[in-house]
Each structure stands twice: as structure tokens, then as C-alpha cells.
Amino acid sequence: MPHRVHVKPVIYETLSSKSLFFSTHDIQSRMDIMRPDELQFEYTRIMMGFLLHNPHPRSIAMIGLGGGSLAKFCYRCLPQTDITVIEINPHVTALRNNFAVPPDDHRFTVRLADAATFLRKTDEKFDVLLADGFDIDGLPPALSSPQFYDDCYNALNPAGMFVANLHGCKPLYEVIVDRIRAAFDDNLLMVNDPGATNRLAFAVKDEPKTLTKLAGVRCPQGFDNMAWRELVPSMARVFLASRALARNNHVSAVA
């Protein structure tokens, strides 16, 4: 097997922010230097919509570290949750201190590994699985294959939620959505980021009607109140998409 060459990301700094790039046209992550665990991008806030299904997950797995935005946010705001981050690029993990990613401890681990291989072989089960792994060419084939989505399903606990960022997947967007839908028995909700090309897929294991009955937008007990206030508009997008899915399903059933 040929040796895999990983692209070395570039850091761009201003007085108030630090950003991670793989190419000149796609920003991977951005951090406010004064608030390093704040979610800067709307799509990452939308991905936190899993809280409407499970406000107190025991375990979260994340595919793709980047600048660690989701990892840092979940580490701070979900102090009872075990977090495992899988990152394939050693150049990315080498920059974790630059982006204030916390050190590994009893509930937080960054693993240098191929996520597709990890999920295929692991016996671990998670309550939430967040997929946001991209390289310089976009969404890698290994992280968008039917096998990969089947493995994501198998790595979840019963009623576990899978959330995937499907950014820039054209012309294969519909194909990838169909693969997720097939892996999760049609338990799929799509939510758009209105200010970007990110489309977020929410899928649930073994719970056919969950995505049409997500809980209202209420702050989980123990969650940081300021952080929740910043999430509210994004949580509302997920909640309203859930209600729209319920209406569409009802119309289809009546028809």
C-alpha cells in the first residue's frame, strides 16, 4: 500500500482570530482568540442540534479535528460527556495547542487514526457521532461510502444520533444523502445553513419517528446559559426542520 501523504494546513492570524486553511479558498476552522471555545460558524452550531434529541449524551465521537471548534465547545459545555476525536492528518493534530484544544484526559481523547478504519473495527458504541472530516479535495470517498455510513450506524448506541456536514458535495450530494438514508432506514432530517453551502444530515438509529418529534428549544440542565443563548437560533432551525418533516410525512401519508 502506498504511503499516504497528508496536506499540511496553514494558519492565518489576525489580532483577534486564528484560522486554519488547507487551500486558499476553503477555511477549515476559525477561532476567536479571546473566546477559543466559541463556535464561529453557523453550520457547527446547527450540528449541536443533537441536543434536541439527547441533551445529556454520555459519549460523543467526532470525525475530524480541524481547529477543534466542536471538540472544545462540547468539552466545556457537556462536562459529563466522554469525547473521542478521530483525526487522520498528523499535521492537524500537531497544531492542537495553537488552537487551544484541551489535552487528553479521562474524558477527552484525540486519536490519530483513519476514521473509516476505526469505525469499521471498533467495538465502542457512542450516543452521538459527528462527521466533519474533509481534506483538500473535499469530502473523502472513504468518509462517504455506503460501508462508512453502515459502520456509523453500527457504532451508535440504540437511539444514537449521527450528524454529518455535507459541504460542497455536488454533484454527488443526492447520492450521499441516499446512502445515509439507506444506512439509517430512512430516519433522516436535512437542515441547511442559510449563509453557506453546508447541509447538515441528522440520522437516528432504530427510532423511526424521532426526527419528526424533536424536543423544543430548551436549555439542557447544567448547560452554560450564555453558550445556549448563542445556540438558540441554530437550534430553532433544526426544530423547525423537524416540524416541516413531520408535516411533509403527514401529507404523504394522507395522499
BAMARSE-467315 format. One line per 2 residues: number of its first residue (from 1); for each residue x, y, z of N, C-alpha, C. Coordinates in Angstrom, 1 decimal. Example, Ala and Ser with C-alpha at 12.3 -4.5 7.8 and 13.67 -1.06 7.14 Angstrom:
1	13.2 -5.7 7.8 12.3 -4.5 7.8 13.2 -3.3 7.8 ~ 12.8 -2.2 7.1 13.7 -1.1 7.1 12.9 0.0 7.9
% end
This chain:
1	0.9 -1.2 0.0 0.0 0.0 0.0 0.9 1.3 0.0 ~ 0.6 2.2 -0.9 1.5 3.4 -1.0 1.3 4.3 0.3
3	2.4 5.0 0.7 2.4 5.8 1.8 1.5 7.0 1.6 ~ 0.6 7.3 2.5 -0.4 8.4 2.3 0.3 9.7 2.7
5	0.2 10.7 1.8 0.8 12.0 2.1 -0.3 12.9 2.5 ~ -0.1 13.5 3.7 -1.2 14.4 4.2 -0.8 15.9 4.0
7	-1.8 16.7 3.6 -1.5 18.1 3.3 -1.3 18.8 4.7 ~ -0.3 19.7 4.7 0.0 20.5 5.8 -0.9 21.7 5.8
9	-1.7 21.9 6.8 -2.5 23.1 6.8 -1.7 24.4 7.1 ~ -2.4 25.5 6.8 -1.8 26.8 7.0 -2.6 27.6 8.1
11	-1.9 28.3 9.0 -2.6 29.1 10.0 -2.5 30.5 9.5 ~ -3.6 31.2 9.6 -3.7 32.6 9.3 -4.2 33.4 10.5
13	-3.4 34.3 11.0 -3.7 35.0 12.2 -4.0 36.5 12.0 ~ -5.0 37.0 12.8 -5.2 38.5 12.9 -5.1 38.8 14.4
15	-5.3 40.1 14.7 -5.2 40.5 16.1 -6.2 39.7 17.0 ~ -7.4 39.4 16.4 -8.5 38.8 17.2 -8.8 37.4 16.9
17	-8.2 36.8 15.8 -8.7 35.5 15.4 -7.5 34.7 14.8 ~ -7.7 33.4 14.7 -6.8 32.4 14.2 -7.6 31.4 13.3
19	-7.1 31.2 12.1 -7.9 30.4 11.1 -7.0 29.3 10.6 ~ -7.6 28.2 10.2 -6.9 27.0 9.6 -7.4 26.8 8.2
21	-6.4 26.7 7.3 -6.7 26.5 5.8 -6.0 25.3 5.3 ~ -6.7 24.6 4.4 -6.0 23.6 3.6 -5.7 24.1 2.2
23	-6.5 25.1 1.8 -6.3 25.7 0.5 -6.7 27.2 0.6 ~ -6.5 27.9 -0.4 -6.7 29.4 -0.4 -8.2 29.7 -0.4
25	-9.1 28.8 -0.8 -10.5 29.1 -1.0 -11.4 28.5 0.1 ~ -10.9 27.6 0.9 -11.7 26.9 1.9 -11.1 27.0 3.3
27	-11.8 27.7 4.2 -11.4 27.8 5.5 -11.9 26.6 6.3 ~ -11.1 26.0 7.1 -11.4 24.8 7.8 -12.0 25.1 9.2
29	-11.4 26.1 9.8 -11.8 26.4 11.2 -11.3 27.8 11.5 ~ -12.1 28.5 12.4 -11.7 29.8 12.9 -11.9 29.9 14.3
31	-11.0 30.5 15.0 -11.1 30.7 16.5 -10.9 32.1 16.9 ~ -11.8 32.6 17.7 -11.7 33.9 18.4 -10.7 33.7 19.5
33	-9.6 34.5 19.5 -8.5 34.3 20.4 -9.0 34.6 21.8 ~ -9.9 35.5 22.0 -10.4 35.8 23.4 -11.4 34.8 23.9
35	-12.1 34.1 22.9 -13.1 33.1 23.3 -12.8 31.8 22.5 ~ -11.8 31.1 22.8 -11.3 30.0 22.0 -12.3 28.8 21.8
37	-13.2 28.7 22.7 -14.2 27.5 22.6 -15.5 28.0 22.1 ~ -15.6 29.1 21.5 -16.9 29.6 20.9 -17.0 29.0 19.5
39	-18.2 28.7 19.1 -18.5 28.2 17.7 -18.6 29.4 16.8 ~ -17.7 29.5 15.8 -17.7 30.7 14.9 -18.6 30.5 13.7
41	-18.9 29.3 13.3 -19.6 29.1 12.1 -21.0 28.5 12.4 ~ -22.0 29.0 11.6 -23.3 28.6 11.8 -23.5 27.0 11.6
43	-22.8 26.4 10.7 -23.0 25.0 10.5 -22.6 24.2 11.7 ~ -21.6 24.7 12.5 -21.2 23.9 13.7 -22.3 24.1 14.8
45	-22.9 25.3 14.8 -24.0 25.5 15.8 -25.2 24.6 15.4 ~ -25.5 24.5 14.1 -26.6 23.6 13.7 -26.3 22.1 14.1
47	-25.0 21.7 13.9 -24.7 20.3 14.3 -24.9 20.0 15.7 ~ -24.9 21.0 16.6 -25.3 20.8 18.0 -26.7 20.5 18.2
49	-27.5 20.5 17.1 -28.9 20.1 17.2 -29.2 18.8 17.8 ~ -28.1 17.9 17.9 -28.4 16.6 18.6 -28.9 16.8 20.0
51	-28.6 18.0 20.6 -29.1 18.3 21.9 -30.6 18.3 22.0 ~ -31.3 18.5 20.9 -32.8 18.5 20.9 -33.3 17.0 21.0
53	-32.4 16.1 20.7 -32.8 14.7 20.8 -32.2 14.1 22.1 ~ -31.0 14.4 22.4 -30.3 13.9 23.6 -29.5 15.0 24.3
55	-30.1 15.7 25.3 -29.5 16.8 25.9 -28.3 16.4 26.8 ~ -28.2 15.2 27.2 -27.1 14.7 28.1 -26.5 13.4 27.5
57	-25.8 13.5 26.4 -25.1 12.3 25.9 -24.0 11.9 26.8 ~ -23.9 10.6 26.9 -22.8 10.0 27.7 -21.5 10.0 26.9
59	-21.6 9.9 25.6 -20.4 9.8 24.8 -20.6 10.4 23.4 ~ -19.6 11.0 22.9 -19.6 11.6 21.6 -18.3 11.2 20.9
61	-18.5 10.8 19.6 -17.3 10.6 18.7 -17.4 11.7 17.6 ~ -16.2 12.2 17.3 -16.1 13.3 16.3 -15.1 12.8 15.2
63	-15.5 12.9 14.0 -14.6 12.6 12.9 -14.1 14.0 12.3 ~ -12.8 14.2 12.5 -12.2 15.4 12.0 -12.0 16.4 13.2
65	-10.7 16.7 13.4 -10.4 17.7 14.5 -10.4 19.1 14.0 ~ -9.7 19.4 12.9 -9.6 20.7 12.4 -9.0 21.6 13.4
67	-9.6 22.8 13.7 -9.2 23.6 14.7 -9.8 23.3 16.1 ~ -10.6 22.2 16.1 -11.2 21.8 17.4 -12.4 22.5 17.9
69	-13.1 23.2 17.0 -14.2 24.0 17.4 -15.3 23.2 18.2 ~ -15.8 22.2 17.5 -16.8 21.4 18.2 -16.3 20.6 19.4
71	-15.1 20.2 19.3 -14.5 19.4 20.4 -14.4 20.3 21.6 ~ -13.9 21.5 21.5 -13.7 22.4 22.6 -15.0 22.9 23.2
73	-16.0 23.1 22.3 -17.3 23.6 22.8 -18.0 22.5 23.6 ~ -18.0 21.3 23.1 -18.6 20.1 23.8 -17.9 19.8 25.1
75	-16.5 19.9 25.1 -15.8 19.7 26.3 -16.1 20.6 27.4 ~ -16.4 21.9 27.0 -16.7 22.9 28.1 -18.2 22.8 28.5
77	-19.1 22.6 27.5 -20.5 22.7 27.8 -21.2 21.4 28.2 ~ -20.5 20.3 28.0 -21.0 19.0 28.3 -20.0 18.3 29.2
79	-19.9 18.7 30.5 -18.8 18.2 31.3 -19.0 16.8 31.8 ~ -20.1 16.2 31.6 -20.3 14.8 31.9 -20.2 13.8 30.7
81	-19.8 14.4 29.6 -19.7 13.6 28.4 -18.3 13.2 28.0 ~ -18.1 11.9 27.7 -16.8 11.5 27.2 -16.7 11.8 25.7
83	-15.6 12.3 25.2 -15.5 12.8 23.9 -14.2 12.2 23.2 ~ -14.5 11.5 22.1 -13.4 10.9 21.3 -13.3 11.6 19.9
85	-12.2 12.1 19.6 -12.0 12.8 18.3 -11.0 11.9 17.5 ~ -11.4 11.6 16.2 -10.6 10.9 15.3 -10.1 11.8 14.2
87	-8.8 11.9 14.1 -8.2 12.8 13.0 -7.1 12.0 12.3 ~ -7.1 12.0 11.0 -6.2 11.2 10.2 -4.9 12.0 9.9
89	-4.9 13.3 10.0 -3.8 14.1 9.5 -2.9 14.5 10.7 ~ -1.7 14.0 10.7 -0.8 14.3 11.9 -0.4 15.8 11.9
91	-0.5 16.5 10.8 -0.2 17.9 10.7 -1.3 18.7 11.5 ~ -2.5 18.2 11.4 -3.6 18.8 12.1 -3.5 18.6 13.6
93	-3.2 17.4 14.0 -3.1 17.1 15.5 -1.9 17.8 16.1 ~ -0.9 18.1 15.3 0.3 18.8 15.8 0.0 20.2 16.1
95	-1.1 20.7 15.6 -1.5 22.1 15.8 -2.5 22.3 16.9 ~ -2.8 21.3 17.7 -3.9 21.3 18.7 -3.6 22.4 19.7
97	-2.4 22.6 20.1 -2.1 23.6 21.1 -2.3 25.0 20.5 ~ -2.0 25.2 19.2 -2.2 26.5 18.6 -3.7 26.9 18.6
99	-4.6 25.9 18.7 -6.0 26.2 18.7 -6.6 25.9 20.1 ~ -5.8 25.9 21.1 -6.3 25.7 22.5 -7.2 24.5 22.7
101	-6.9 23.4 21.9 -7.6 22.1 22.1 -7.1 21.6 23.4 ~ -8.0 21.2 24.3 -7.5 20.7 25.6 -6.7 19.4 25.5
103	-5.8 19.2 26.5 -5.0 18.0 26.5 -5.9 16.8 26.8 ~ -5.4 15.6 26.3 -6.2 14.4 26.6 -6.3 14.2 28.1
105	-7.5 13.7 28.6 -7.7 13.4 30.0 -8.6 12.2 30.1 ~ -9.3 12.0 31.2 -10.1 10.9 31.5 -11.4 10.9 30.6
107	-11.8 12.0 30.0 -13.0 12.0 29.2 -12.8 12.7 27.9 ~ -11.6 13.0 27.5 -11.3 13.7 26.2 -10.1 13.1 25.6
109	-10.2 12.6 24.4 -9.1 11.9 23.7 -9.1 12.3 22.2 ~ -8.0 12.7 21.7 -7.8 12.9 20.2 -6.9 11.7 19.7
111	-7.5 10.9 18.8 -6.8 9.7 18.3 -6.4 10.0 16.8 ~ -5.1 9.8 16.6 -4.6 9.9 15.2 -4.9 8.6 14.5
113	-5.9 8.6 13.7 -6.4 7.3 13.0 -7.2 7.6 11.8 ~ -7.4 6.7 11.0 -8.3 6.7 9.8 -9.7 6.4 10.3
115	-10.6 7.4 10.3 -11.9 7.2 10.9 -12.7 6.1 10.2 ~ -12.5 5.9 8.9 -13.3 4.8 8.2 -12.8 3.5 8.8
117	-11.5 3.3 9.0 -11.0 2.0 9.5 -11.4 1.9 11.0 ~ -11.3 3.0 11.8 -11.6 3.0 13.2 -13.1 2.5 13.4
119	-14.0 3.1 12.6 -15.4 2.8 12.8 -15.7 1.3 12.3 ~ -15.0 0.9 11.3 -15.2 -0.5 10.8 -14.8 -1.5 11.9
121	-13.7 -1.2 12.6 -13.2 -2.2 13.5 -13.5 -2.0 15.0 ~ -14.0 -0.9 15.4 -14.2 -0.6 16.8 -15.4 -1.4 17.4
123	-15.2 -1.7 18.7 -16.3 -2.3 19.4 -17.0 -1.2 20.3 ~ -16.4 0.0 20.3 -17.0 1.0 21.1 -18.3 1.5 20.5
125	-19.2 2.0 21.4 -20.5 2.5 21.0 -20.7 3.9 21.5 ~ -21.3 4.8 20.8 -21.4 6.2 21.1 -22.9 6.6 21.1
127	-23.2 7.6 21.9 -24.6 8.2 21.8 -24.7 9.2 20.7 ~ -23.6 9.8 20.3 -23.6 10.8 19.2 -22.4 10.6 18.4
129	-22.5 10.7 17.1 -21.4 10.7 16.2 -21.5 11.9 15.2 ~ -20.5 12.7 15.3 -20.4 13.9 14.4 -19.3 13.8 13.4
131	-19.7 13.9 12.1 -18.8 13.7 11.0 -18.6 15.0 10.3 ~ -17.4 15.5 10.4 -17.0 16.7 9.7 -15.5 16.6 9.3
133	-15.3 15.5 8.6 -13.9 15.2 8.1 -13.7 15.5 6.6 ~ -12.9 16.5 6.3 -12.6 16.9 4.9 -11.1 17.0 4.7
135	-10.7 16.8 3.4 -9.3 17.1 3.0 -9.3 18.2 2.0 ~ -8.2 18.4 1.3 -8.1 19.5 0.4 -9.0 19.3 -0.8
137	-9.4 18.1 -1.1 -10.3 17.8 -2.2 -11.8 17.8 -1.8 ~ -12.1 18.0 -0.6 -13.5 17.9 -0.1 -13.8 16.7 0.8
139	-15.0 16.2 0.6 -15.4 15.0 1.4 -14.7 13.8 0.8 ~ -13.8 13.1 1.6 -13.1 11.9 1.0 -14.1 10.8 0.7
141	-13.8 10.0 -0.3 -14.6 8.8 -0.7 -14.8 7.9 0.5 ~ -13.7 7.7 1.3 -13.8 6.7 2.4 -14.7 7.2 3.5
143	-15.0 8.5 3.5 -16.0 9.0 4.5 -17.3 9.3 3.9 ~ -17.6 8.7 2.8 -18.9 9.0 2.2 -19.4 7.7 1.4
145	-18.8 6.6 1.7 -19.2 5.3 1.1 -20.4 4.7 1.8 ~ -21.1 3.8 1.1 -22.2 3.0 1.8 -21.6 2.3 3.0
147	-20.5 1.7 2.9 -19.8 1.0 4.0 -19.6 1.9 5.2 ~ -19.1 3.1 4.9 -18.8 4.1 6.0 -20.1 4.4 6.8
149	-21.2 4.7 6.1 -22.4 5.0 6.8 -23.0 3.8 7.5 ~ -22.9 2.6 7.0 -23.3 1.4 7.7 -22.5 1.3 9.0
151	-21.2 1.6 8.9 -20.3 1.5 10.1 -20.7 2.6 11.1 ~ -21.0 3.7 10.7 -21.5 4.8 11.6 -22.7 4.3 12.3
153	-23.7 3.7 11.6 -24.9 3.2 12.3 -24.5 2.2 13.3 ~ -23.6 1.3 13.0 -23.2 0.2 13.9 -22.5 0.7 15.1
155	-21.8 1.9 15.0 -21.0 2.4 16.1 -21.9 3.2 17.1 ~ -23.2 3.3 16.8 -24.0 4.1 17.7 -24.8 3.2 18.7
157	-25.0 3.7 19.9 -25.9 3.0 20.8 -27.3 3.1 20.3 ~ -28.3 2.3 20.8 -29.7 2.4 20.4 -30.2 3.8 20.6
159	-30.9 4.3 19.6 -31.4 5.7 19.6 -30.3 6.8 19.5 ~ -29.0 6.3 19.1 -27.9 7.2 18.9 -28.1 8.1 17.7
161	-27.6 9.3 17.7 -27.7 10.2 16.6 -26.4 10.4 15.8 ~ -26.5 10.4 14.5 -25.4 10.7 13.6 -25.7 12.0 12.9
163	-24.7 12.9 12.9 -24.8 14.2 12.3 -23.6 14.4 11.4 ~ -23.9 14.7 10.1 -22.8 14.9 9.1 -22.9 16.2 8.4
165	-21.7 16.9 8.3 -21.6 18.1 7.5 -21.4 17.6 6.0 ~ -22.3 18.0 5.1 -22.2 17.6 3.7 -22.0 18.9 3.0
167	-20.7 19.4 3.0 -20.3 20.7 2.4 -19.7 20.4 1.0 ~ -20.2 21.1 0.0 -19.6 21.0 -1.3 -19.6 19.7 -1.9
169	-20.6 18.9 -1.7 -20.6 17.5 -2.2 -21.2 17.4 -3.6 ~ -21.6 18.5 -4.2 -22.1 18.3 -5.6 -21.0 17.8 -6.5
171	-21.3 17.0 -7.5 -22.6 16.6 -8.0 -23.1 15.3 -7.3 ~ -22.4 14.9 -6.2 -22.7 13.6 -5.6 -23.6 13.8 -4.3
173	-24.1 15.0 -4.1 -24.9 15.3 -2.9 -26.1 14.3 -2.7 ~ -26.9 14.2 -3.8 -28.1 13.3 -3.7 -27.7 11.9 -3.4
175	-26.6 11.5 -4.1 -26.1 10.1 -3.9 -25.7 9.9 -2.4 ~ -25.0 10.8 -1.8 -24.6 10.7 -0.5 -25.7 10.7 0.5
177	-26.7 11.6 0.3 -27.9 11.6 1.1 -28.6 10.3 1.0 ~ -28.7 9.7 -0.2 -29.4 8.4 -0.3 -28.7 7.3 0.4
179	-27.3 7.4 0.5 -26.5 6.4 1.2 -26.8 6.5 2.7 ~ -26.9 7.7 3.2 -27.2 7.9 4.7 -28.6 7.4 5.0
181	-29.5 7.8 4.1 -30.9 7.3 4.2 -31.0 5.8 4.3 ~ -30.3 5.2 3.4 -30.4 3.7 3.3 -29.7 3.1 4.6
183	-28.6 3.6 5.1 -28.0 3.1 6.3 -28.8 3.2 7.5 ~ -29.6 4.3 7.6 -30.4 4.6 8.8 -31.9 4.4 8.6
185	-32.2 3.5 7.6 -33.6 3.1 7.4 -34.6 4.3 7.2 ~ -34.1 5.3 6.5 -34.9 6.4 6.1 -35.2 7.4 7.3
187	-34.5 7.2 8.4 -34.6 8.1 9.6 -33.7 9.3 9.4 ~ -34.0 10.2 8.5 -33.1 11.3 8.1 -33.8 12.6 8.1
189	-33.1 13.7 8.6 -33.5 15.0 8.6 -32.4 15.9 8.0 ~ -32.7 16.7 7.0 -31.7 17.6 6.4 -32.0 19.1 6.9
191	-30.9 19.8 7.2 -31.0 21.1 7.7 -30.0 22.0 6.9 ~ -30.4 23.0 6.3 -29.5 23.9 5.5 -28.9 25.0 6.4
193	-27.6 25.3 6.1 -27.0 26.6 6.7 -27.4 27.7 5.7 ~ -28.2 28.6 6.0 -28.7 29.6 5.0 -27.6 30.5 4.5
195	-26.5 30.7 5.2 -25.5 31.6 4.8 -24.3 30.9 4.1 ~ -24.4 29.6 3.9 -23.2 28.9 3.3 -23.8 27.7 2.5
197	-22.8 26.9 2.0 -23.2 25.7 1.2 -23.3 24.5 2.1 ~ -23.2 24.6 3.4 -23.2 23.5 4.3 -24.6 23.0 4.4
199	-24.8 21.6 4.3 -26.1 21.0 4.5 -25.8 19.9 5.6 ~ -26.6 19.9 6.6 -26.4 19.0 7.7 -27.4 17.9 7.7
201	-26.9 16.7 7.8 -27.7 15.5 7.9 -27.8 15.0 9.3 ~ -29.0 14.8 9.8 -29.3 14.2 11.1 -30.0 12.9 10.9
203	-29.4 11.8 11.5 -30.0 10.5 11.3 -30.0 9.8 12.7 ~ -31.0 9.0 13.0 -31.1 8.3 14.3 -31.3 6.8 14.1
205	-30.6 6.1 14.9 -30.6 4.6 14.9 -31.8 4.1 15.6 ~ -32.6 3.3 14.8 -33.7 2.5 15.4 -34.9 3.3 16.0
207	-35.0 4.5 15.7 -36.1 5.3 16.2 -36.8 6.0 15.1 ~ -37.8 5.4 14.4 -38.3 5.9 13.2 -39.0 7.3 13.2
209	-39.6 7.7 14.3 -40.3 8.9 14.4 -39.6 10.0 15.1 ~ -38.4 9.7 15.6 -37.7 10.7 16.5 -37.5 12.0 15.8
211	-37.1 12.0 14.5 -36.7 13.3 13.9 -37.9 14.1 13.5 ~ -39.1 13.6 13.6 -40.3 14.5 13.5 -40.8 15.0 14.8
213	-40.2 14.6 15.9 -40.7 14.9 17.2 -39.6 15.4 18.1 ~ -38.6 16.2 17.6 -37.5 16.7 18.4 -38.1 17.6 19.5
215	-37.4 17.6 20.6 -37.9 18.5 21.7 -37.8 20.0 21.4 ~ -38.5 20.8 22.1 -38.5 22.2 21.9 -37.1 22.8 22.3
217	-36.9 24.0 22.0 -35.6 24.6 22.2 -35.5 25.1 23.6 ~ -35.1 24.2 24.5 -34.9 24.5 25.9 -33.5 24.2 26.3
219	-32.9 25.0 27.2 -31.5 24.8 27.6 -31.4 23.6 28.5 ~ -30.5 22.6 28.1 -30.3 21.5 28.9 -29.9 21.8 30.3
221	-30.3 21.0 31.3 -29.9 21.3 32.6 -28.4 21.2 32.8 ~ -27.8 22.3 33.4 -26.3 22.3 33.6 -25.6 22.9 32.4
223	-26.2 23.2 31.3 -25.5 23.7 30.2 -25.3 25.2 30.4 ~ -24.1 25.7 29.9 -23.8 27.1 30.1 -24.8 28.0 29.4
225	-25.4 28.9 30.2 -26.6 29.7 29.7 -26.2 30.6 28.6 ~ -25.0 31.3 28.7 -24.6 32.2 27.6 -24.3 31.4 26.3
227	-23.7 30.2 26.4 -23.4 29.4 25.3 -24.8 29.0 24.6 ~ -25.7 28.6 25.5 -27.0 28.2 24.9 -27.7 29.3 24.2
229	-27.7 30.6 24.8 -28.3 31.7 24.1 -27.7 31.9 22.7 ~ -26.4 31.6 22.5 -25.8 31.8 21.2 -26.3 30.6 20.3
231	-26.7 29.5 20.8 -27.1 28.4 20.0 -28.6 28.5 19.6 ~ -29.4 29.2 20.3 -30.8 29.2 20.2 -31.3 29.4 18.7
233	-30.8 30.4 18.0 -31.3 30.5 16.6 -31.0 29.2 15.7 ~ -29.8 28.6 16.0 -29.5 27.4 15.2 -30.3 26.2 15.6
235	-30.6 26.1 17.0 -31.5 25.1 17.4 -32.9 25.2 16.9 ~ -33.3 26.5 16.7 -34.6 26.7 16.1 -34.7 26.3 14.7
237	-33.6 26.4 13.9 -33.6 25.9 12.6 -33.8 24.4 12.5 ~ -33.1 23.7 13.4 -33.3 22.2 13.5 -34.7 21.9 13.9
239	-35.2 22.5 14.9 -36.6 22.3 15.4 -37.6 22.5 14.3 ~ -37.5 23.6 13.6 -38.4 23.9 12.5 -38.3 22.9 11.4
241	-37.1 22.5 11.1 -36.9 21.5 10.0 -37.6 20.2 10.5 ~ -37.5 19.9 11.7 -38.2 18.7 12.3 -39.7 18.8 12.1
243	-40.3 19.9 12.4 -41.7 20.1 12.2 -42.1 20.0 10.8 ~ -41.3 20.6 9.9 -41.6 20.6 8.4 -41.6 19.2 7.9
245	-40.6 18.4 8.4 -40.6 16.9 8.0 -41.8 16.2 8.5 ~ -42.3 16.5 9.7 -43.5 15.9 10.2 -44.7 16.2 9.3
247	-44.8 17.5 8.9 -45.9 17.9 8.0 -45.8 17.2 6.7 ~ -44.6 17.1 6.1 -44.5 16.5 4.8 -44.8 15.0 4.9
249	-44.4 14.4 6.0 -44.7 13.0 6.1 -46.2 12.7 6.3 ~ -46.9 13.7 7.0 -48.3 13.6 7.1 -49.0 13.7 5.8
251	-48.6 14.7 5.0 -49.2 14.9 3.7 -49.0 13.7 2.8 ~ -47.8 13.2 2.9 -47.5 12.0 2.0 -48.4 10.8 2.5
253	-48.6 10.7 3.8 -49.4 9.5 4.3 -50.8 9.7 3.9 ~ -51.3 10.9 3.9 -52.8 11.2 3.6 -52.9 11.0 2.1
255	-52.0 11.5 1.3 -52.1 11.3 -0.2 -52.0 9.9 -0.6
% end
